[in-house]
Amino acid sequence: MSETITDVIDHLSGISPGSQLDQLRDIRKEARKNSQQSYLDIFHPVEPYSQSFTLSERHLLAVFVALLHRKTEIATFYSASLLNDDHALPLLETVSAEAQQAVAQGPFGLYPEGPLTKEDIPGPSYQPAPSVKDRIGKKLSAALAHAYLLVFHPRDAKQHELQKLTEAGWSTDDIVTLSQLISFLAYQIRIVTGLKVLQQASPIGQE
């Protein structure tokens, strides 16, 4: 798998050690430390970890989520560890193609019937086609559909959606890890995007 790095957000943001932006991040040491630990827990877990939710699958899902957010550079980071994996590489090609076809401009969602329904925003749903399910399996297919739901239809993420994961072979513990992965990627993408904006707006990032 990919080499463990000291601070993945710094790495993805292009922050140099000792720069003013590095110092700015260090004001919130605990937040910085916890962000890195979340990354390690999901993508570089210490043994034992769930063998039913493999590290390759975690990286594939990270690629999918990053591409749904249109962050190709982050998708490239997570795909790097899969490029020499003969089993994962065909899956990576399919997952990447699916993300590029499924990407939308959300979020969408419906509120329960009542005063807020005037703010309903209908939008496209996503399910891998049968041919895709044949290539990547029902378990990973269900995870892609769930990731799309959480990224673009967070209001519509109801209990019965979790049942679809269970029916596809996901255990309760792995569903928790899957949800954590998707949530972490959304957080990481927001932070990296914000830090890059700061760097572009002023020279503090690399001084």
C-alpha positions in Angstrom: 0.0 0.0 0.0 1.0 3.6 -0.2 3.8 5.0 1.9 2.7 6.5 5.3 3.4 10.2 5.3 3.7 12.5 8.3 0.7 14.7 7.6 -1.5 13.8 4.7 -3.3 17.2 4.6 0.0 19.0 4.4 1.1 16.7 1.7 -2.1 17.1 -0.4 -2.1 20.9 0.2 1.6 21.3 -0.8 2.5 22.9 2.6 6.2 23.1 3.3 7.6 22.5 6.8 8.3 25.8 8.5 6.1 27.9 6.2 3.7 30.4 7.7 0.8 28.2 6.6 2.4 25.2 8.4 2.7 27.4 11.5 -0.9 28.5 11.1 -2.1 24.9 11.1 0.0 24.2 14.1 -2.1 26.6 16.2 -4.7 23.9 16.4 -2.3 21.0 17.2 -5.0 18.6 18.4 -7.1 19.1 15.4 -4.1 18.5 13.2 -3.1 15.4 15.1 -6.6 14.0 15.1 -6.9 14.5 11.4 -3.8 12.6 10.7 -4.8 9.8 13.1 -8.1 9.4 11.4 -6.3 9.0 8.1 -4.0 6.4 9.7 -6.8 4.5 11.3 -8.7 4.1 8.0 -5.9 3.7 5.5 -2.9 2.4 7.6 -4.6 0.6 10.5 -2.5 -1.4 12.9 -3.3 -5.1 13.1 -5.8 -6.5 13.6 -8.2 -4.8 11.2 -11.2 -6.1 9.3 -10.0 -8.3 6.5 -13.5 -8.2 5.1 -13.0 -4.5 4.2 -9.6 -4.6 2.6 -7.1 -1.8 2.3 -7.5 -2.0 -1.5 -11.2 -1.5 -1.2 -10.7 1.5 1.1 -8.4 3.1 -1.4 -10.8 2.4 -4.3 -13.6 4.0 -2.4 -11.4 7.0 -1.6 -10.8 7.4 -5.3 -14.5 7.2 -6.0 -15.4 9.8 -3.4 -12.6 12.2 -4.4 -13.7 12.0 -8.1 -17.3 12.7 -7.1 -15.9 15.9 -5.5 -14.0 16.6 -8.7 -10.7 16.4 -6.9 -8.5 14.5 -9.3 -5.3 15.2 -7.5 -6.7 13.6 -4.3 -8.0 10.7 -6.3 -4.5 10.3 -7.8 -3.0 10.2 -4.3 -5.3 7.4 -3.2 -5.0 5.4 -6.4 -1.1 5.4 -6.3 -1.0 2.4 -4.0 -3.2 0.4 -6.4 -1.3 0.8 -9.6 1.0 -2.2 -9.0 -1.8 -4.4 -7.7 -2.9 -6.7 -10.6 -6.2 -7.5 -8.9 -7.1 -3.9 -7.9 -6.0 -2.2 -11.1 -9.0 -3.4 -13.2 -11.3 -2.4 -10.3 -9.7 1.0 -10.2 -10.3 1.6 -13.9 -14.0 0.7 -13.4 -14.5 2.7 -10.2 -12.9 5.8 -11.7 -15.0 5.5 -14.8 -18.2 5.1 -12.7 -17.3 8.2 -10.6 -16.7 10.3 -13.7 -20.1 9.3 -15.1 -22.0 9.7 -11.8 -20.6 13.1 -10.8 -23.3 15.7 -10.3 -23.8 19.2 -8.8 -25.4 18.5 -5.4 -26.4 18.3 -2.7 -29.9 17.0 -3.4 -32.5 15.7 -1.1 -36.1 15.7 0.2 -37.3 16.7 3.6 -40.2 15.0 5.4 -43.5 16.4 4.3 -44.0 19.7 6.1 -42.8 23.3 6.0 -39.3 22.4 4.7 -40.6 20.5 1.7 -40.4 23.8 -0.3 -36.7 23.5 0.0 -36.6 20.0 -1.5 -34.0 19.6 -4.3 -34.6 16.6 -6.5 -31.6 15.1 -8.1 -30.2 12.0 -9.9 -29.7 8.8 -8.1 -26.9 6.3 -8.8 -26.7 2.5 -8.9 -24.0 0.6 -10.7 -25.2 -1.1 -13.9 -25.5 -4.9 -13.8 -22.4 -5.1 -16.0 -20.5 -3.1 -13.5 -21.7 -5.2 -10.6 -20.4 -8.3 -12.5 -17.0 -6.7 -12.8 -16.5 -5.4 -9.3 -18.9 -7.5 -7.2 -22.1 -6.7 -5.4 -20.3 -5.7 -2.2 -18.2 -2.9 -3.7 -21.1 -1.9 -6.0 -23.3 -1.3 -2.9 -20.5 0.7 -1.3 -20.2 3.0 -4.4 -24.0 3.6 -4.3 -23.8 4.4 -0.6 -20.9 6.8 -1.1 -22.8 8.6 -3.8 -25.8 8.8 -1.5 -23.8 10.4 1.3 -22.0 12.8 -1.0 -25.0 14.0 -3.1 -28.1 12.9 -1.1 -27.2 13.3 2.6 -30.9 14.1 3.5 -32.0 10.9 1.9 -29.6 8.6 3.9 -32.2 6.6 5.8 -32.0 3.4 7.7 -33.2 1.2 4.8 -30.2 2.4 2.8 -28.0 0.7 5.4 -30.0 -2.5 5.0 -28.9 -2.5 1.3 -25.3 -2.7 2.5 -26.1 -5.5 4.9 -27.8 -7.4 2.1 -24.7 -7.0 -0.1 -22.5 -8.6 2.6 -21.3 -5.7 4.7 -20.9 -6.3 8.4 -22.0 -3.7 11.0 -18.4 -2.9 11.9 -17.5 -2.5 8.2 -20.5 -0.2 7.6 -19.2 2.0 10.4 -15.7 2.1 8.9 -17.2 2.8 5.4 -19.2 5.7 6.8 -16.1 7.0 8.6 -14.1 6.8 5.4 -16.7 8.8 3.3 -17.0 11.4 6.1 -13.2 11.7 6.5 -12.7 12.2 2.7 -15.4 14.9 2.7 -13.6 16.7 5.6 -10.2 16.2 4.1 -11.3 17.6 0.8 -12.8 20.7 2.4 -9.6 21.4 4.4 -7.2 20.8 1.5 -9.4 23.0 -0.8 -9.4 25.8 1.8 -5.7 25.6 2.4 -5.0 25.8 -1.3 -7.2 28.9 -1.6 -5.1 30.5 1.2 -1.9 29.7 -0.7 -3.2 31.1 -3.9 -4.6 34.3 -2.2 -1.3 35.2 -0.4 2.3 34.1 -0.2 2.1 32.8 3.4 1.8 29.2 2.4 5.4 28.7 1.3 7.4 31.5 3.1 
